[in-house]
Amino acid sequence: MSTVTISIHSVGDVQVPAQKRLVLALVDEGGVDQIHACGGNCKCTTCAVRFLNGEPARITAAEKEKLAERGLTDVRLSCQILAEDGMKVEILNHLEGSGRSDPGGRPEDAIAPNPVWETT
């Protein structure tokens, strides 16, 4: 399996499997305590990240709808993104200091709901 390099603000460069869900790459390979309260199903926005570089040119319809519903701009939902080489992200919601007892259920390997891709 091929790998890509992503950069996590305050962590550094991390090698992750290409096309792995970004939320899982951040937690598994990056060791980040990112919150994903809905289990990666695009029902909340706790997995939001800010792209410092390499923002993907496509977005799922579910992510686009959720961001609009919440009035969020300049962030993306890591549960709806596949890891690509050159991404540099800042984690916005850490478990530490959040008052939550856990980050949320582990997201499945595949993006949920079934992605319908659009361009940003």
trRosetta pair geometry for C-beta under 8 A, 3 or more apart (Angstrom, degrees):
i j d omega theta_ij theta_ji phi_ij phi_ji
1 17 5.2 -11 142 -136 130 108
1 18 7.2 -163 168 32 85 86
2 17 7.5 103 82 -155 46 61
2 18 4.6 4 93 1 95 132
3 15 4.8 25 164 -178 140 97
3 16 6.3 151 -155 75 89 26
3 17 5.9 -65 -104 -99 70 34
3 18 6.2 -166 -126 -32 15 80
4 15 7.5 158 78 -149 29 57
4 16 6.1 -29 62 65 77 79
4 17 7.8 25 17 135 81 17
4 18 4.8 97 -23 -93 105 77
4 83 5.7 173 62 138 126 100
4 84 6.0 -108 174 -177 168 23
4 85 3.8 -125 -151 -70 107 71
4 86 7.7 -68 -180 1 112 57
4 87 7.9 60 133 13 126 98
5 13 5.3 -4 -172 -168 110 108
5 14 7.1 148 -152 71 61 37
5 15 5.9 -35 -95 -94 69 60
5 16 7.8 131 -110 19 22 76
5 85 5.9 45 41 -139 68 77
5 86 7.3 60 78 -53 83 37
6 13 7.4 158 84 -149 32 59
6 14 5.7 -24 65 62 80 90
6 16 5.8 -7 12 15 112 125
6 22 7.7 150 -121 -133 167 90
6 25 6.5 76 28 139 148 137
6 30 7.7 -56 87 -71 114 119
6 54 7.9 -149 -128 90 79 153
6 83 5.7 -89 -44 -152 135 105
6 84 7.8 91 -83 66 101 40
6 85 7.7 -130 -66 -125 63 28
6 86 7.8 -17 -106 59 56 18
6 87 4.4 -14 -129 69 98 99
6 88 7.2 174 -174 -82 67 38
6 89 6.9 -2 173 9 114 103
7 12 6.8 -68 -145 171 77 28
7 13 5.1 -34 -97 -91 79 65
7 14 7.4 152 -100 14 28 75
7 52 7.8 -75 92 64 112 119
7 53 7.5 24 51 54 123 115
7 87 7.0 -168 32 100 68 53
7 88 4.0 -10 69 -111 110 84
7 89 7.4 154 85 20 61 58
8 11 3.8 3 88 47 111 124
8 12 6.8 -3 55 45 78 30
8 14 6.1 20 -3 -3 110 123
8 26 6.5 128 -103 -130 134 85
8 30 4.9 88 -30 -143 159 131
8 32 6.3 -135 -172 -57 152 132
8 88 7.8 -162 -70 -153 21 55
8 89 6.0 -21 -115 68 62 84
8 90 7.9 125 -167 -100 57 31
8 91 6.8 21 -165 -28 104 103
9 52 6.4 109 -62 -17 116 144
9 88 7.1 83 -52 171 81 87
9 89 6.7 -111 -3 106 93 40
9 90 4.0 1 22 -100 145 76
9 91 7.1 -153 57 10 96 70
10 90 7.8 74 4 -133 100 77
10 91 7.8 -86 47 30 117 101
11 14 6.8 -5 124 -41 123 118
11 30 5.6 45 147 -166 167 95
11 31 7.2 162 -140 61 130 92
11 32 6.5 -76 -62 -72 149 100
14 25 7.3 143 110 166 128 95
14 29 4.9 131 168 131 122 106
14 30 4.9 -86 -52 -88 172 74
15 29 6.7 -123 80 -170 50 139
16 20 5.4 -115 159 44 107 133
16 25 4.0 35 -148 -144 154 117
16 28 7.8 108 -127 80 103 103
16 29 4.6 -163 -93 37 88 160
16 30 7.7 -20 -68 -39 123 86
16 83 4.9 -74 99 171 132 168
17 20 4.3 92 73 -41 94 120
17 25 7.5 -141 44 -97 70 105
17 83 7.2 107 82 61 53 136
18 83 6.6 -140 -141 92 31 96
18 84 7.5 48 -148 -111 79 44
18 85 7.5 -22 -109 -40 98 87
19 82 4.6 -9 -147 -179 55 125
19 83 6.5 -95 -32 55 8 75
19 84 7.8 46 -73 -76 52 66
20 24 5.7 -107 162 81 103 112
20 25 4.8 122 98 -62 118 104
20 28 7.9 -87 161 50 146 135
20 82 6.9 135 63 -155 23 71
20 83 4.9 5 56 16 77 124
20 109 7.9 -71 -144 -157 75 81
21 24 4.5 74 73 12 98 107
21 25 6.8 -172 89 -11 47 87
21 40 6.9 40 165 -156 153 139
21 78 7.6 95 160 150 81 76
21 79 6.6 7 -178 -147 121 45
21 81 7.3 104 -159 75 58 51
21 82 6.5 -55 -96 -102 38 57
21 83 7.5 40 96 -20 9 89
21 107 6.3 -117 114 113 157 136
21 109 6.8 -176 -4 -168 118 38
21 110 7.7 155 -52 -143 121 8
21 111 6.2 158 -102 -72 110 74
22 25 5.4 -55 -143 38 35 113
22 26 6.2 38 158 -23 68 103
22 49 7.3 -101 140 13 134 150
22 78 4.2 -117 102 -162 109 85
22 79 7.6 -107 62 -59 86 18
22 81 4.1 2 0 87 133 102
22 82 6.7 -166 -35 -124 84 6
22 83 5.3 142 -89 -68 68 73
22 87 7.4 -97 -118 137 121 167
22 89 7.5 98 -175 -29 128 164
23 26 6.0 -53 -150 32 27 112
23 27 6.7 14 156 -7 61 110
23 34 6.8 -141 -149 102 75 139
23 36 5.4 83 -167 -93 133 143
23 40 5.5 -174 77 -106 158 111
23 47 5.0 -21 -106 -158 119 141
23 78 4.1 128 -69 117 74 102
23 79 4.5 14 -27 -82 146 61
23 81 7.8 119 -24 49 76 85
23 107 5.4 62 96 15 133 154
24 27 5.9 -62 -146 45 33 104
24 28 5.4 14 166 -6 73 119
24 40 7.9 15 -47 -96 89 153
24 107 6.0 -119 -60 70 96 112
24 109 7.1 11 -46 -119 169 53
25 28 6.2 -57 -120 49 23 98
25 29 5.3 -23 -164 33 64 114
25 30 6.4 65 138 -14 64 106
25 83 4.7 77 -34 -65 164 139
26 29 7.7 -25 -74 57 8 77
26 30 4.5 -37 -156 40 42 141
26 32 4.7 -45 164 44 90 130
26 34 5.2 26 120 -3 131 146
26 49 7.6 -158 -78 -77 154 139
26 78 6.1 -12 -4 -178 140 155
26 89 7.4 -69 -93 82 122 139
26 91 6.7 134 -169 -87 138 115
27 30 6.7 18 -19 56 11 93
27 31 7.5 54 -172 -101 33 11
27 32 6.0 -87 -89 63 44 76
27 33 7.9 76 -120 -103 82 22
27 34 5.9 -107 -70 41 88 102
27 36 7.8 -70 -48 -5 137 130
27 103 7.6 161 -111 112 130 164
32 91 5.4 -179 -173 -67 142 157
32 94 7.4 -105 178 -112 87 90
33 94 5.1 59 85 -162 97 84
33 95 4.1 -95 159 28 109 105
33 96 5.6 73 88 -13 152 91
33 103 6.5 -154 -178 -75 67 128
34 47 6.2 65 155 -130 118 71
34 78 7.1 -16 162 50 156 153
34 91 5.2 -119 -93 -146 103 125
34 93 6.5 76 -157 81 68 74
34 94 6.6 -59 -95 -104 41 51
34 95 7.4 24 71 -25 5 86
34 103 6.5 76 94 -153 44 135
35 46 4.1 -76 114 162 109 118
35 47 6.8 -134 94 -73 59 56
35 93 4.3 -66 36 128 114 113
35 94 7.0 122 -20 179 90 5
35 95 5.7 141 -70 -73 82 67
35 98 6.1 114 -62 -99 137 170
35 100 6.5 97 -115 36 123 157
35 103 4.9 -150 -116 -149 48 77
35 104 6.2 90 -174 -9 66 112
36 39 6.5 90 130 -101 98 13
36 40 5.3 11 172 -58 131 74
36 46 6.1 178 -105 92 23 104
36 47 4.4 35 -103 -72 83 114
36 78 7.6 -90 -93 74 112 106
36 79 6.1 125 -144 -67 117 118
36 103 5.8 37 28 150 71 99
36 104 4.5 -131 88 64 59 135
36 105 7.9 -91 102 64 96 50
36 107 5.9 -62 145 -39 150 110
37 44 4.9 -18 67 57 110 164
37 46 4.4 85 0 16 102 153
37 100 7.5 -118 -95 -125 103 154
37 103 7.5 -116 -71 164 51 47
37 104 4.2 -156 -111 -82 20 128
38 41 4.9 -107 137 46 109 92
38 42 7.3 -105 94 38 144 16
38 43 3.9 174 -145 56 155 101
38 44 4.3 166 -26 7 116 102
38 46 7.3 151 -1 27 82 110
38 79 7.9 -78 72 -21 100 174
38 104 6.4 -9 20 -158 24 142
39 104 5.5 -146 -63 157 52 105
39 105 3.6 -5 -99 69 110 105
39 106 7.0 18 -143 68 84 23
39 107 5.7 147 168 -87 56 59
39 108 7.9 50 155 -15 98 75
40 47 6.9 54 -99 -39 65 160
40 79 3.9 -178 -144 -138 71 122
40 104 7.8 147 -23 120 67 129
40 105 7.9 -105 12 89 86 82
40 106 7.9 -11 -1 154 125 35
40 107 2.5 51 -6 -111 154 120
40 108 6.6 -153 85 26 131 64
40 111 7.9 -119 161 -133 106 48
40 112 6.4 85 118 46 87 99
41 79 7.2 -50 -4 155 20 149
41 107 7.7 -171 -39 -123 61 90
41 112 5.0 -38 -116 105 70 109
41 113 6.9 56 -164 -43 78 66
42 60 7.2 -95 -91 90 155 135
42 62 4.3 61 134 142 162 122
42 63 6.0 -100 -129 -74 124 61
42 66 5.5 -146 179 -32 89 150
42 77 6.3 96 -113 129 80 159
42 79 6.0 -157 -61 96 68 122
42 80 5.7 64 -85 -66 115 116
42 112 7.1 -156 7 105 98 60
42 113 6.5 -82 42 6 126 77
43 66 7.6 -137 -113 -112 14 132
44 47 7.7 102 89 3 90 82
45 48 5.0 24 166 -46 86 114
45 66 6.5 170 -76 151 94 114
45 67 7.5 112 -111 -94 124 59
45 70 5.5 -31 -34 -20 149 175
45 72 6.3 156 -149 -31 155 159
45 75 7.6 75 -177 112 115 137
45 77 6.3 -99 -133 -94 66 106
46 93 5.0 -115 -168 99 69 162
46 104 7.0 140 83 -33 143 143
47 77 5.5 69 83 -163 99 73
47 78 4.5 -115 156 46 106 93
47 79 4.8 90 71 -24 160 96
47 93 7.2 -92 -84 53 20 120
48 72 7.0 -107 -117 -173 142 154
48 75 4.3 12 -170 169 115 133
48 76 6.9 143 -148 73 66 29
48 77 5.9 -44 -91 -94 59 58
48 78 7.3 163 -121 -8 9 86
48 92 4.8 -30 95 48 94 138
48 93 6.4 79 46 -5 84 111
49 75 6.7 148 71 -160 29 82
49 76 5.9 -29 63 66 81 81
49 77 7.8 126 17 -124 78 13
49 78 4.9 70 -10 -56 120 107
49 89 4.3 1 171 -171 133 122
49 90 6.3 152 -167 70 77 47
49 91 6.0 -40 -111 -102 90 42
49 92 6.2 -169 -105 -5 33 96
50 74 6.4 7 -128 148 99 85
50 75 5.6 -58 -83 -105 69 73
50 76 7.8 133 -105 19 25 77
50 89 6.8 142 72 -159 44 67
50 90 4.4 -13 58 55 98 106
50 92 6.2 98 -17 -59 92 110
51 54 6.5 -134 -164 70 113 60
51 55 3.7 118 111 -77 169 94
51 76 6.2 33 -28 10 107 124
51 87 7.0 -79 -132 -156 99 85
51 88 7.0 97 -166 75 63 61
51 89 5.8 -40 -102 -100 53 75
52 88 4.3 -67 70 110 100 107
52 89 6.7 -178 10 -96 87 19
52 90 6.0 87 -38 -26 110 98
53 86 6.6 -96 130 162 105 82
53 87 7.1 162 93 -156 71 28
53 88 3.9 39 43 31 97 116
54 84 6.6 -166 173 89 115 103
54 85 7.8 -129 -141 109 141 41
54 86 4.1 168 -98 119 133 84
54 87 4.0 -139 105 -95 133 43
54 88 5.8 112 22 8 111 69
55 76 6.8 157 -142 -28 102 145
55 87 7.7 93 -77 -127 29 86
55 120 7.5 -48 137 39 112 172
56 59 7.3 146 96 -66 105 61
56 76 7.8 126 36 -152 95 164
56 81 5.9 174 7 -142 140 104
56 82 7.6 92 -90 52 154 71
56 84 6.2 123 -88 11 98 139
56 87 7.7 -14 -45 -94 82 116
56 120 7.4 127 104 -20 66 131
57 119 6.0 -17 152 -146 86 85
57 120 5.8 -134 -166 25 41 103
58 117 4.9 5 176 -169 131 107
58 118 6.5 153 -158 79 78 34
58 119 5.6 -56 -102 -102 68 48
58 120 6.6 -152 -103 -22 14 84
59 63 5.2 -121 -178 80 93 121
59 64 5.1 104 125 -58 126 97
59 76 7.5 -128 -114 -133 105 108
59 80 7.2 40 -161 131 66 125
59 117 7.4 134 70 -152 29 61
59 118 5.6 -32 68 68 79 88
59 119 7.5 64 19 173 82 11
59 120 5.0 93 -18 -78 115 86
60 63 4.5 94 58 5 87 101
60 64 6.9 -153 91 -5 46 86
60 80 4.6 -118 22 -168 124 117
60 111 6.7 -171 -68 162 150 141
60 115 4.3 -95 -113 -138 117 94
60 116 6.3 96 -160 55 74 53
60 117 6.3 -52 -99 -94 55 50
60 118 7.3 97 -154 18 13 85
61 64 5.6 -55 -147 38 33 114
61 65 6.2 33 155 -19 66 108
61 115 7.7 144 20 -164 78 58
61 116 4.2 -5 2 76 122 108
61 117 7.8 -103 -25 -61 79 8
61 118 5.8 94 -73 -16 72 119
62 65 5.8 -57 -148 38 28 111
62 66 6.3 25 156 -17 65 109
62 80 6.4 -159 81 -111 100 133
62 113 5.5 148 -70 42 152 98
62 115 7.2 -102 17 -114 112 61
62 116 7.5 114 -19 35 81 88
63 66 5.8 -57 -143 38 30 108
63 67 6.2 28 160 -17 66 107
63 76 7.0 21 179 -160 136 76
63 77 4.9 -153 -130 38 105 119
63 80 3.9 180 -63 103 127 169
63 81 7.9 71 -87 -49 162 79
64 67 6.1 -56 -147 37 25 108
64 68 6.4 23 155 -15 61 110
64 118 6.3 -14 -30 53 151 137
65 68 5.9 -60 -149 39 28 110
65 69 6.1 33 153 -25 65 108
66 69 5.5 -51 -144 34 31 116
66 70 6.4 13 161 -4 64 110
66 77 6.6 24 83 -38 136 151
67 70 6.2 -68 -148 47 27 99
67 72 4.6 -97 -154 68 76 99
67 73 7.4 102 170 -79 113 40
67 75 7.2 -176 -125 78 114 85
67 76 7.8 -35 -80 -115 139 43
67 77 7.1 -139 -60 -24 99 106
68 71 7.4 30 -174 -75 32 35
72 75 5.3 -54 166 49 119 113
75 92 6.6 -16 -128 -25 129 157
76 80 7.4 -124 172 66 89 103
76 81 6.1 60 143 -51 126 137
77 80 4.6 52 87 16 104 110
77 81 7.1 163 89 -16 55 98
78 81 5.6 -67 -142 38 41 113
78 89 7.4 86 -91 -173 115 162
79 107 5.8 -163 -129 -109 103 152
79 111 7.2 128 153 -133 67 77
79 112 7.9 -49 162 54 111 71
80 111 6.0 80 -131 -148 48 120
80 115 7.1 134 -155 -103 83 113
82 111 7.4 -77 -59 -47 89 124
83 87 6.6 -119 -150 22 64 143
84 87 5.6 104 66 -37 74 110
91 94 6.2 79 126 -66 123 84
93 98 6.8 61 -175 -98 85 131
94 97 6.4 45 87 43 105 101
94 98 6.5 -164 93 -40 54 108
95 98 5.5 -85 -155 18 30 127
95 100 6.1 -93 -144 70 75 109
95 102 7.3 -36 -135 -171 130 23
95 103 4.8 -73 -76 -78 122 89
100 103 7.1 104 109 -90 136 32
107 112 7.6 -167 -161 29 92 107
108 112 5.9 66 43 -19 123 126
111 114 7.5 98 97 -133 85 24
111 115 4.7 23 100 -40 136 115
